Amino acid sequence: MFSLIGSQLKSLLFNPVFLACISSWFCAQFIKTVIAVLYGRIHSLGELLESLIWKTGGLPSSHSALVASLATVIAFRNGLDSDIFILAFCFFMVTVRDAVGVRRSSGIQAKKINEIGKSLDEQKIIDYSSIKEVNGHTPIEVTFGCLLGIFIGFAFSLF
């Protein structure tokens, strides 16, 4: 049983689709972190690690890179007319739409709510605690993420 799990895990770790997705996500996070360092937005090792691993928003979009590479590799491996590519493409479209639309809008709204709440708190009108501001993406951030993902997906398709 353990040998079966081990062989399946090994197959997963060397699967070009999996590798393309993980590489696209990591490359996008790395580029985003380098940009943040160059602009002086990172002030500690903790912020550096958070940016490398978890931080959302910024250029390029790691979500868009991941789903673009997923759809690209599946297109090469299974064809544009395959059911699995159509699923990957629809997943890509929903993710990109969410990144540039819903998440961006909710982040902007949360920022304004926090500004209003802070002002009311300072005036002693209400006791306000800030809400989380989710970072969405601008269209250019999503575009660069998609291009990065397509490029990496294409590279892994050549294996």
BALOBA-1460 file (C-alpha; in Angstrom, 3 decimals):
// residues 159
<rec num="1" residu="m" x="0.000" y="0.000" z="0.000"/>
<rec num="2" residu="f" x="2.803" y="2.457" z="0.914"/>
<rec num="3" residu="s" x="4.613" y="1.656" z="-2.334"/>
<rec num="4" residu="l" x="1.429" y="2.464" z="-4.260"/>
<rec num="5" residu="i" x="1.090" y="5.820" z="-2.489"/>
<rec num="6" residu="g" x="4.808" y="6.492" z="-2.984"/>
<rec num="7" residu="s" x="4.643" y="5.756" z="-6.704"/>
<rec num="8" residu="q" x="1.549" y="7.944" z="-7.102"/>
<rec num="9" residu="l" x="3.226" y="10.770" z="-5.202"/>
<rec num="10" residu="k" x="6.320" y="10.427" z="-7.381"/>
<rec num="11" residu="s" x="4.124" y="10.516" z="-10.502"/>
<rec num="12" residu="l" x="2.425" y="13.666" z="-9.232"/>
<rec num="13" residu="l" x="5.699" y="15.413" z="-8.420"/>
<rec num="14" residu="f" x="7.056" y="14.736" z="-11.915"/>
<rec num="15" residu="n" x="3.806" y="15.435" z="-13.773"/>
<rec num="16" residu="p" x="4.363" y="18.284" z="-16.290"/>
<rec num="17" residu="v" x="0.922" y="19.766" z="-15.576"/>
<rec num="18" residu="f" x="1.607" y="19.912" z="-11.835"/>
<rec num="19" residu="l" x="5.137" y="21.225" z="-12.351"/>
<rec num="20" residu="a" x="3.959" y="23.933" z="-14.761"/>
<rec num="21" residu="c" x="1.300" y="25.130" z="-12.310"/>
<rec num="22" residu="i" x="3.623" y="25.199" z="-9.296"/>
<rec num="23" residu="s" x="6.426" y="26.835" z="-11.324"/>
<rec num="24" residu="s" x="4.092" y="29.517" z="-12.690"/>
<rec num="25" residu="w" x="2.757" y="30.338" z="-9.265"/>
<rec num="26" residu="f" x="6.232" y="30.435" z="-7.694"/>
<rec num="27" residu="c" x="7.744" y="32.520" z="-10.535"/>
<rec num="28" residu="a" x="4.927" y="35.054" z="-10.243"/>
<rec num="29" residu="q" x="5.353" y="35.267" z="-6.463"/>
<rec num="30" residu="f" x="9.134" y="35.630" z="-6.879"/>
<rec num="31" residu="i" x="8.790" y="38.432" z="-9.460"/>
<rec num="32" residu="k" x="6.207" y="40.161" z="-7.262"/>
<rec num="33" residu="t" x="8.564" y="39.942" z="-4.280"/>
<rec num="34" residu="v" x="11.543" y="41.300" z="-6.236"/>
<rec num="35" residu="i" x="9.425" y="44.264" z="-7.355"/>
<rec num="36" residu="a" x="8.320" y="44.889" z="-3.751"/>
<rec num="37" residu="v" x="11.938" y="44.767" z="-2.554"/>
<rec num="38" residu="l" x="13.067" y="47.191" z="-5.275"/>
<rec num="39" residu="y" x="10.312" y="49.635" z="-4.338"/>
<rec num="40" residu="g" x="11.153" y="49.395" z="-0.620"/>
<rec num="41" residu="r" x="7.844" y="47.812" z="0.398"/>
<rec num="42" residu="i" x="9.446" y="44.936" z="2.321"/>
<rec num="43" residu="h" x="10.981" y="45.792" z="5.681"/>
<rec num="44" residu="s" x="11.574" y="42.453" z="7.385"/>
<rec num="45" residu="l" x="12.347" y="38.808" z="6.762"/>
<rec num="46" residu="g" x="8.773" y="37.966" z="7.760"/>
<rec num="47" residu="e" x="7.368" y="40.302" z="5.100"/>
<rec num="48" residu="l" x="9.775" y="38.822" z="2.557"/>
<rec num="49" residu="l" x="8.643" y="35.271" z="3.314"/>
<rec num="50" residu="e" x="4.975" y="36.289" z="3.329"/>
<rec num="51" residu="s" x="5.407" y="37.932" z="-0.065"/>
<rec num="52" residu="l" x="7.200" y="34.892" z="-1.497"/>
<rec num="53" residu="i" x="4.647" y="32.402" z="-0.247"/>
<rec num="54" residu="w" x="1.275" y="33.949" z="0.427"/>
<rec num="55" residu="k" x="0.735" y="37.614" z="-0.450"/>
<rec num="56" residu="t" x="-2.004" y="38.425" z="-2.956"/>
<rec num="57" residu="g" x="-2.277" y="41.351" z="-5.331"/>
<rec num="58" residu="g" x="0.515" y="42.955" z="-7.300"/>
<rec num="59" residu="l" x="2.324" y="42.348" z="-10.570"/>
<rec num="60" residu="p" x="2.136" y="39.682" z="-11.926"/>
<rec num="61" residu="s" x="-0.988" y="37.877" z="-10.757"/>
<rec num="62" residu="s" x="0.069" y="34.461" z="-9.473"/>
<rec num="63" residu="h" x="-3.505" y="33.154" z="-9.695"/>
<rec num="64" residu="s" x="-3.664" y="34.116" z="-13.363"/>
<rec num="65" residu="a" x="-0.228" y="32.636" z="-14.033"/>
<rec num="66" residu="l" x="-1.213" y="29.329" z="-12.451"/>
<rec num="67" residu="v" x="-4.499" y="28.888" z="-14.322"/>
<rec num="68" residu="a" x="-2.993" y="30.094" z="-17.617"/>
<rec num="69" residu="s" x="-0.212" y="27.513" z="-17.360"/>
<rec num="70" residu="l" x="-2.769" y="24.845" z="-16.421"/>
<rec num="71" residu="a" x="-4.900" y="25.552" z="-19.492"/>
<rec num="72" residu="t" x="-1.831" y="25.826" z="-21.754"/>
<rec num="73" residu="v" x="-0.292" y="22.501" z="-20.721"/>
<rec num="74" residu="i" x="-3.633" y="20.713" z="-20.919"/>
<rec num="75" residu="a" x="-4.219" y="22.183" z="-24.390"/>
<rec num="76" residu="f" x="-0.874" y="20.817" z="-25.583"/>
<rec num="77" residu="r" x="-1.282" y="17.416" z="-23.929"/>
<rec num="78" residu="n" x="-4.974" y="16.762" z="-24.644"/>
<rec num="79" residu="g" x="-5.984" y="19.121" z="-27.451"/>
<rec num="80" residu="l" x="-8.197" y="22.175" z="-27.623"/>
<rec num="81" residu="d" x="-11.246" y="20.010" z="-28.249"/>
<rec num="82" residu="s" x="-10.815" y="17.868" z="-25.123"/>
<rec num="83" residu="d" x="-13.263" y="18.051" z="-22.257"/>
<rec num="84" residu="i" x="-10.452" y="18.541" z="-19.758"/>
<rec num="85" residu="f" x="-9.116" y="21.563" z="-21.686"/>
<rec num="86" residu="i" x="-12.595" y="23.100" z="-21.785"/>
<rec num="87" residu="l" x="-12.829" y="22.619" z="-18.012"/>
<rec num="88" residu="a" x="-9.365" y="24.175" z="-17.523"/>
<rec num="89" residu="f" x="-10.250" y="27.080" z="-19.833"/>
<rec num="90" residu="c" x="-13.508" y="27.782" z="-17.967"/>
<rec num="91" residu="f" x="-11.584" y="27.642" z="-14.668"/>
<rec num="92" residu="f" x="-9.083" y="30.089" z="-16.188"/>
<rec num="93" residu="m" x="-11.871" y="32.484" z="-17.235"/>
<rec num="94" residu="v" x="-13.571" y="32.419" z="-13.823"/>
<rec num="95" residu="t" x="-10.262" y="32.961" z="-11.995"/>
<rec num="96" residu="v" x="-9.187" y="35.866" z="-14.211"/>
<rec num="97" residu="r" x="-12.611" y="37.495" z="-13.985"/>
<rec num="98" residu="d" x="-12.575" y="37.154" z="-10.215"/>
<rec num="99" residu="a" x="-9.037" y="38.561" z="-9.892"/>
<rec num="100" residu="v" x="-9.717" y="41.681" z="-11.926"/>
<rec num="101" residu="g" x="-13.364" y="42.138" z="-11.025"/>
<rec num="102" residu="v" x="-14.822" y="40.854" z="-7.792"/>
<rec num="103" residu="r" x="-11.654" y="40.709" z="-5.650"/>
<rec num="104" residu="r" x="-10.475" y="44.101" z="-6.867"/>
<rec num="105" residu="s" x="-13.858" y="45.714" z="-6.214"/>
<rec num="106" residu="s" x="-14.204" y="44.183" z="-2.751"/>
<rec num="107" residu="g" x="-10.666" y="45.311" z="-1.874"/>
<rec num="108" residu="i" x="-11.419" y="48.893" z="-2.923"/>
<rec num="109" residu="q" x="-14.675" y="48.823" z="-0.956"/>
<rec num="110" residu="a" x="-12.962" y="47.426" z="2.148"/>
<rec num="111" residu="k" x="-10.333" y="50.177" z="1.963"/>
<rec num="112" residu="k" x="-13.028" y="52.882" z="1.826"/>
<rec num="113" residu="i" x="-14.999" y="51.266" z="4.661"/>
<rec num="114" residu="n" x="-11.834" y="51.226" z="6.778"/>
<rec num="115" residu="e" x="-11.192" y="54.900" z="6.015"/>
<rec num="116" residu="i" x="-14.738" y="55.837" z="7.037"/>
<rec num="117" residu="g" x="-14.614" y="53.597" z="10.109"/>
<rec num="118" residu="k" x="-11.271" y="55.045" z="11.227"/>
<rec num="119" residu="s" x="-12.610" y="58.582" z="10.812"/>
<rec num="120" residu="l" x="-15.744" y="57.769" z="12.842"/>
<rec num="121" residu="d" x="-13.594" y="56.030" z="15.480"/>
<rec num="122" residu="e" x="-11.301" y="59.095" z="15.768"/>
<rec num="123" residu="q" x="-14.372" y="61.308" z="16.240"/>
<rec num="124" residu="k" x="-15.562" y="58.915" z="18.994"/>
<rec num="125" residu="i" x="-18.803" y="58.260" z="17.092"/>
<rec num="126" residu="i" x="-18.291" y="54.486" z="16.916"/>
<rec num="127" residu="d" x="-15.744" y="51.944" z="18.092"/>
<rec num="128" residu="y" x="-14.328" y="50.541" z="14.832"/>
<rec num="129" residu="s" x="-12.004" y="47.632" z="14.071"/>
<rec num="130" residu="s" x="-10.593" y="47.442" z="10.542"/>
<rec num="131" residu="i" x="-11.765" y="44.747" z="8.158"/>
<rec num="132" residu="k" x="-9.403" y="42.794" z="5.916"/>
<rec num="133" residu="e" x="-8.611" y="44.474" z="2.620"/>
<rec num="134" residu="v" x="-8.342" y="41.734" z="-0.017"/>
<rec num="135" residu="n" x="-5.985" y="42.653" z="-2.826"/>
<rec num="136" residu="g" x="-7.381" y="42.162" z="-6.295"/>
<rec num="137" residu="h" x="-5.547" y="42.951" z="-9.510"/>
<rec num="138" residu="t" x="-5.466" y="45.586" z="-12.191"/>
<rec num="139" residu="p" x="-5.932" y="44.372" z="-15.773"/>
<rec num="140" residu="i" x="-2.198" y="44.802" z="-16.489"/>
<rec num="141" residu="e" x="-1.258" y="42.645" z="-13.481"/>
<rec num="142" residu="v" x="-3.597" y="39.908" z="-14.698"/>
<rec num="143" residu="t" x="-2.324" y="40.223" z="-18.276"/>
<rec num="144" residu="f" x="1.298" y="39.794" z="-17.195"/>
<rec num="145" residu="g" x="0.319" y="36.845" z="-15.006"/>
<rec num="146" residu="c" x="-1.461" y="35.206" z="-17.941"/>
<rec num="147" residu="l" x="1.496" y="35.768" z="-20.266"/>
<rec num="148" residu="l" x="3.894" y="34.334" z="-17.682"/>
<rec num="149" residu="g" x="1.653" y="31.299" z="-17.204"/>
<rec num="150" residu="i" x="1.271" y="30.700" z="-20.947"/>
<rec num="151" residu="f" x="5.045" y="30.958" z="-21.430"/>
<rec num="152" residu="i" x="5.798" y="28.533" z="-18.583"/>
<rec num="153" residu="g" x="2.992" y="26.197" z="-19.659"/>
<rec num="154" residu="f" x="4.415" y="26.170" z="-23.182"/>
<rec num="155" residu="a" x="7.911" y="25.436" z="-21.838"/>
<rec num="156" residu="f" x="6.661" y="22.458" z="-19.801"/>
<rec num="157" residu="s" x="4.701" y="21.198" z="-22.801"/>
<rec num="158" residu="l" x="7.923" y="20.685" z="-24.697"/>
<rec num="159" residu="f" x="8.960" y="17.858" z="-22.336"/>
